[in-house]
């Protein structure tokens, strides 16, 4: 394979040769942040195999940038690229993937703010909640605590569960743990 460039990556992912497509997405980590936006557009496309390869390439880039003892600047660049994709996401499916990618990188307050905004977007709020639960630090914890009273009532129990998972003592009477709520009446 020639030295992989962004142009070659995109060409091989959209090409007809499945072996080149696989080789391309497996090598995508070397391209880094500049590939995220074009790959996200491919990930929202019509062709199933191209979509899969584009998402796999994005994950490869995330895992390469987020590797232990990796380049901090590369990690932050990928984080910023993912936030740009999230802002201009071509589909809810791509947004969900990007949320989970951001939760793996867990970079900074700007990511927490962008993810917390999506708690208001019904099709994405569950993934946004899980993302905030996974991101360590006080910013993500504060975002969950703030969301507990600002999200719709039917979603508050899920946010309360995320806070419990983060070690916060949540009022059991006001926000009962769903694991403890009987699914049906039982006899004593």
C-alpha atoms as a printed R data frame, in Angstrom:
    type eleno elety resid chain resno       x       y      z
1   ATOM     1    CA   UNK     A     1   0.000   0.000  0.000
2   ATOM     2    CA   UNK     A     2   1.197   3.518 -0.794
3   ATOM     3    CA   UNK     A     3   1.846   5.886  2.088
4   ATOM     4    CA   UNK     A     4  -1.593   6.633  3.453
5   ATOM     5    CA   UNK     A     5  -2.845  10.175  3.003
6   ATOM     6    CA   UNK     A     6  -6.289  11.531  3.766
7   ATOM     7    CA   UNK     A     7  -7.165  11.473  0.078
8   ATOM     8    CA   UNK     A     8  -6.017   7.879 -0.319
9   ATOM     9    CA   UNK     A     9  -7.856   6.833  2.853
10  ATOM    10    CA   UNK     A    10 -11.133   8.259  1.570
11  ATOM    11    CA   UNK     A    11 -10.598   6.811 -1.896
12  ATOM    12    CA   UNK     A    12  -9.935   3.322 -0.552
13  ATOM    13    CA   UNK     A    13 -12.811   3.409  1.921
14  ATOM    14    CA   UNK     A    14 -15.232   4.387 -0.844
15  ATOM    15    CA   UNK     A    15 -13.673   2.041 -3.391
16  ATOM    16    CA   UNK     A    16 -14.969  -1.343 -4.507
17  ATOM    17    CA   UNK     A    17 -12.083  -3.455 -3.179
18  ATOM    18    CA   UNK     A    18 -13.019  -4.780  0.297
19  ATOM    19    CA   UNK     A    19  -9.395  -5.679  1.073
20  ATOM    20    CA   UNK     A    20  -8.197  -2.140  0.361
21  ATOM    21    CA   UNK     A    21 -11.114  -0.770  2.383
22  ATOM    22    CA   UNK     A    22 -10.118  -2.912  5.363
23  ATOM    23    CA   UNK     A    23  -6.449  -2.022  5.039
24  ATOM    24    CA   UNK     A    24  -7.384   1.655  4.852
25  ATOM    25    CA   UNK     A    25  -9.530   1.795  7.988
26  ATOM    26    CA   UNK     A    26  -6.998  -0.273  9.915
27  ATOM    27    CA   UNK     A    27  -4.309   2.288  9.037
28  ATOM    28    CA   UNK     A    28  -6.443   5.383  9.660
29  ATOM    29    CA   UNK     A    29  -4.884   6.110 13.057
30  ATOM    30    CA   UNK     A    30  -1.905   7.679 11.314
31  ATOM    31    CA   UNK     A    31  -4.100  10.306  9.627
32  ATOM    32    CA   UNK     A    32  -5.604  11.636 12.833
33  ATOM    33    CA   UNK     A    33  -7.942  14.571 13.400
34  ATOM    34    CA   UNK     A    34  -8.153  15.896  9.802
35  ATOM    35    CA   UNK     A    35  -9.951  12.707  8.749
36  ATOM    36    CA   UNK     A    36 -12.805  12.966 11.226
37  ATOM    37    CA   UNK     A    37 -15.137  15.323  9.351
38  ATOM    38    CA   UNK     A    38 -14.821  13.617  5.943
39  ATOM    39    CA   UNK     A    39 -15.181  10.196  7.574
40  ATOM    40    CA   UNK     A    40 -18.301  11.330  9.440
41  ATOM    41    CA   UNK     A    41 -19.886  12.292  6.129
42  ATOM    42    CA   UNK     A    42 -19.090   8.839  4.742
43  ATOM    43    CA   UNK     A    43 -20.470   7.296  7.939
44  ATOM    44    CA   UNK     A    44 -23.829   8.912  7.166
45  ATOM    45    CA   UNK     A    45 -23.871   7.701  3.568
46  ATOM    46    CA   UNK     A    46 -26.025   5.130  1.826
47  ATOM    47    CA   UNK     A    47 -23.532   2.288  1.276
48  ATOM    48    CA   UNK     A    48 -23.442  -0.019  4.320
49  ATOM    49    CA   UNK     A    49 -19.861  -1.233  3.846
50  ATOM    50    CA   UNK     A    50 -18.552   2.308  3.342
51  ATOM    51    CA   UNK     A    51 -20.425   3.466  6.454
52  ATOM    52    CA   UNK     A    52 -18.952   0.627  8.511
53  ATOM    53    CA   UNK     A    53 -15.442   1.272  7.268
54  ATOM    54    CA   UNK     A    54 -15.752   5.009  7.940
55  ATOM    55    CA   UNK     A    55 -16.920   4.427 11.527
56  ATOM    56    CA   UNK     A    56 -14.175   1.858 12.081
57  ATOM    57    CA   UNK     A    57 -11.621   4.344 10.755
58  ATOM    58    CA   UNK     A    58 -12.933   6.991 13.158
59  ATOM    59    CA   UNK     A    59 -12.637   4.548 16.057
60  ATOM    60    CA   UNK     A    60  -9.112   3.625 14.971
61  ATOM    61    CA   UNK     A    61  -8.163   7.304 15.055
62  ATOM    62    CA   UNK     A    62  -9.742   7.749 18.509
63  ATOM    63    CA   UNK     A    63  -7.964   4.729 19.930
64  ATOM    64    CA   UNK     A    64  -4.655   5.733 18.399
65  ATOM    65    CA   UNK     A    65  -4.914   9.279 19.773
66  ATOM    66    CA   UNK     A    66  -6.201   8.108 23.152
67  ATOM    67    CA   UNK     A    67  -3.625   5.385 23.679
68  ATOM    68    CA   UNK     A    68  -1.844   5.439 27.050
69  ATOM    69    CA   UNK     A    69   1.290   7.569 26.909
70  ATOM    70    CA   UNK     A    70   0.141   8.919 23.542
71  ATOM    71    CA   UNK     A    71   0.609  12.384 22.115
72  ATOM    72    CA   UNK     A    72  -1.508  14.786 24.198
73  ATOM    73    CA   UNK     A    73  -1.751  17.311 21.358
74  ATOM    74    CA   UNK     A    74  -2.997  14.638 18.949
75  ATOM    75    CA   UNK     A    75  -5.583  13.541 21.511
76  ATOM    76    CA   UNK     A    76  -6.822  17.097 21.954
77  ATOM    77    CA   UNK     A    77  -6.902  17.626 18.183
78  ATOM    78    CA   UNK     A    78  -9.043  14.516 17.725
79  ATOM    79    CA   UNK     A    79 -11.271  15.669 20.588
80  ATOM    80    CA   UNK     A    80 -11.775  19.047 18.883
81  ATOM    81    CA   UNK     A    81 -12.456  17.348 15.545
82  ATOM    82    CA   UNK     A    82 -15.085  15.136 17.181
83  ATOM    83    CA   UNK     A    83 -16.736  18.178 18.749
84  ATOM    84    CA   UNK     A    84 -16.873  19.800 15.299
85  ATOM    85    CA   UNK     A    85 -18.462  16.645 13.890
86  ATOM    86    CA   UNK     A    86 -20.950  16.588 16.751
87  ATOM    87    CA   UNK     A    87 -21.897  20.208 16.070
88  ATOM    88    CA   UNK     A    88 -22.477  19.587 12.356
89  ATOM    89    CA   UNK     A    89 -23.378  15.910 12.527
90  ATOM    90    CA   UNK     A    90 -25.020  14.540  9.418
91  ATOM    91    CA   UNK     A    91 -27.172  12.047 11.375
92  ATOM    92    CA   UNK     A    92 -28.222  10.920 14.837
93  ATOM    93    CA   UNK     A    93 -26.422   7.625 14.258
94  ATOM    94    CA   UNK     A    94 -23.137   9.413 13.631
95  ATOM    95    CA   UNK     A    95 -23.758  11.644 16.653
96  ATOM    96    CA   UNK     A    96 -24.221   8.576 18.850
97  ATOM    97    CA   UNK     A    97 -20.946   7.098 17.638
98  ATOM    98    CA   UNK     A    98 -19.179  10.414 18.220
99  ATOM    99    CA   UNK     A    99 -20.555  10.650 21.767
100 ATOM   100    CA   UNK     A   100 -19.092   7.261 22.619
101 ATOM   101    CA   UNK     A   101 -15.799   8.258 20.990
102 ATOM   102    CA   UNK     A   102 -15.699  11.424 23.095
103 ATOM   103    CA   UNK     A   103 -16.326   9.366 26.215
104 ATOM   104    CA   UNK     A   104 -13.193   7.355 25.438
105 ATOM   105    CA   UNK     A   105 -11.021  10.442 24.980
106 ATOM   106    CA   UNK     A   106 -12.521  12.315 27.956
107 ATOM   107    CA   UNK     A   107 -10.815  15.598 27.111
108 ATOM   108    CA   UNK     A   108 -11.741  18.781 28.820
109 ATOM   109    CA   UNK     A   109 -14.627  20.935 29.844
110 ATOM   110    CA   UNK     A   110 -15.561  21.911 26.278
111 ATOM   111    CA   UNK     A   111 -16.449  18.280 25.544
112 ATOM   112    CA   UNK     A   112 -18.572  18.084 28.696
113 ATOM   113    CA   UNK     A   113 -20.446  21.267 27.768
114 ATOM   114    CA   UNK     A   114 -21.186  20.026 24.244
115 ATOM   115    CA   UNK     A   115 -22.325  16.624 25.490
116 ATOM   116    CA   UNK     A   116 -24.458  18.134 28.266
117 ATOM   117    CA   UNK     A   117 -26.315  20.208 25.660
118 ATOM   118    CA   UNK     A   118 -27.410  16.974 24.000
119 ATOM   119    CA   UNK     A   119 -29.245  15.893 27.154
120 ATOM   120    CA   UNK     A   120 -32.014  18.153 25.790
121 ATOM   121    CA   UNK     A   121 -32.166  16.315 22.447
122 ATOM   122    CA   UNK     A   122 -34.522  13.358 22.864
123 ATOM   123    CA   UNK     A   123 -32.977  10.944 20.338
124 ATOM   124    CA   UNK     A   124 -29.462  11.542 21.729
125 ATOM   125    CA   UNK     A   125 -30.003  12.159 25.420
126 ATOM   126    CA   UNK     A   126 -29.477   8.562 26.569
127 ATOM   127    CA   UNK     A   127 -26.126   8.353 24.792
128 ATOM   128    CA   UNK     A   128 -25.174  11.804 26.100
129 ATOM   129    CA   UNK     A   129 -26.007  10.700 29.653
130 ATOM   130    CA   UNK     A   130 -23.887   7.567 29.319
131 ATOM   131    CA   UNK     A   131 -21.056   9.637 27.856
132 ATOM   132    CA   UNK     A   132 -21.121  12.021 30.832
133 ATOM   133    CA   UNK     A   133 -21.215   9.076 33.200
134 ATOM   134    CA   UNK     A   134 -18.023   7.705 31.616
135 ATOM   135    CA   UNK     A   135 -16.056  10.977 31.479
136 ATOM   136    CA   UNK     A   136 -14.097  11.348 34.714
137 ATOM   137    CA   UNK     A   137 -13.801  14.626 36.567
138 ATOM   138    CA   UNK     A   138 -15.791  17.277 38.337
139 ATOM   139    CA   UNK     A   139 -17.104  18.936 35.147
140 ATOM   140    CA   UNK     A   140 -18.996  15.861 33.968
141 ATOM   141    CA   UNK     A   141 -20.276  15.179 37.481
142 ATOM   142    CA   UNK     A   142 -21.535  18.762 37.770
143 ATOM   143    CA   UNK     A   143 -23.234  18.453 34.384
144 ATOM   144    CA   UNK     A   144 -25.086  15.346 35.540
145 ATOM   145    CA   UNK     A   145 -26.062  16.993 38.830
146 ATOM   146    CA   UNK     A   146 -27.373  20.022 36.979
147 ATOM   147    CA   UNK     A   147 -29.271  17.823 34.527
148 ATOM   148    CA   UNK     A   148 -31.069  15.934 37.294
149 ATOM   149    CA   UNK     A   149 -33.550  18.765 37.779
150 ATOM   150    CA   UNK     A   150 -33.529  20.229 34.263
151 ATOM   151    CA   UNK     A   151 -34.269  17.172 32.112
152 ATOM   152    CA   UNK     A   152 -37.824  15.918 31.534
153 ATOM   153    CA   UNK     A   153 -39.324  13.934 34.412
154 ATOM   154    CA   UNK     A   154 -39.276  10.649 32.509
155 ATOM   155    CA   UNK     A   155 -35.506  10.967 32.072
156 ATOM   156    CA   UNK     A   156 -34.625  12.029 35.624
157 ATOM   157    CA   UNK     A   157 -34.428   8.458 36.932
158 ATOM   158    CA   UNK     A   158 -31.800   7.615 34.307
159 ATOM   159    CA   UNK     A   159 -29.732  10.669 35.280
160 ATOM   160    CA   UNK     A   160 -30.099   9.717 38.950
161 ATOM   161    CA   UNK     A   161 -28.771   6.263 38.109
162 ATOM   162    CA   UNK     A   162 -25.725   7.825 36.402
163 ATOM   163    CA   UNK     A   163 -25.081   9.905 39.501
164 ATOM   164    CA   UNK     A   164 -25.291   6.771 41.645
165 ATOM   165    CA   UNK     A   165 -22.797   5.086 39.334
166 ATOM   166    CA   UNK     A   166 -20.480   8.053 39.919
167 ATOM   167    CA   UNK     A   167 -20.788   7.626 43.683
168 ATOM   168    CA   UNK     A   168 -23.277  10.400 44.433
169 ATOM   169    CA   UNK     A   169 -25.914   9.749 47.086
170 ATOM   170    CA   UNK     A   170 -29.229  10.503 45.336
171 ATOM   171    CA   UNK     A   171 -32.515  10.849 47.270
172 ATOM   172    CA   UNK     A   172 -34.033   7.375 46.951
173 ATOM   173    CA   UNK     A   173 -37.519   8.619 47.852
174 ATOM   174    CA   UNK     A   174 -37.536  11.245 45.103
175 ATOM   175    CA   UNK     A   175 -35.552   9.277 42.503
176 ATOM   176    CA   UNK     A   176 -36.057   5.571 43.226
177 ATOM   177    CA   UNK     A   177 -33.569   3.142 41.789
178 ATOM   178    CA   UNK     A   178 -35.380   1.300 39.023
179 ATOM   179    CA   UNK     A   179 -33.762  -1.949 40.093
180 ATOM   180    CA   UNK     A   180 -35.656  -1.690 43.363
181 ATOM   181    CA   UNK     A   181 -39.068  -0.825 41.882
182 ATOM   182    CA   UNK     A   182 -41.197  -3.944 41.437
183 ATOM   183    CA   UNK     A   183 -42.289  -4.607 37.870
184 ATOM   184    CA   UNK     A   184 -45.593  -6.077 39.119
185 ATOM   185    CA   UNK     A   185 -47.593  -6.537 42.274
186 ATOM   186    CA   UNK     A   186 -46.480  -9.411 44.481
187 ATOM   187    CA   UNK     A   187 -48.031 -11.103 47.457
188 ATOM   188    CA   UNK     A   188 -46.466 -10.745 50.858
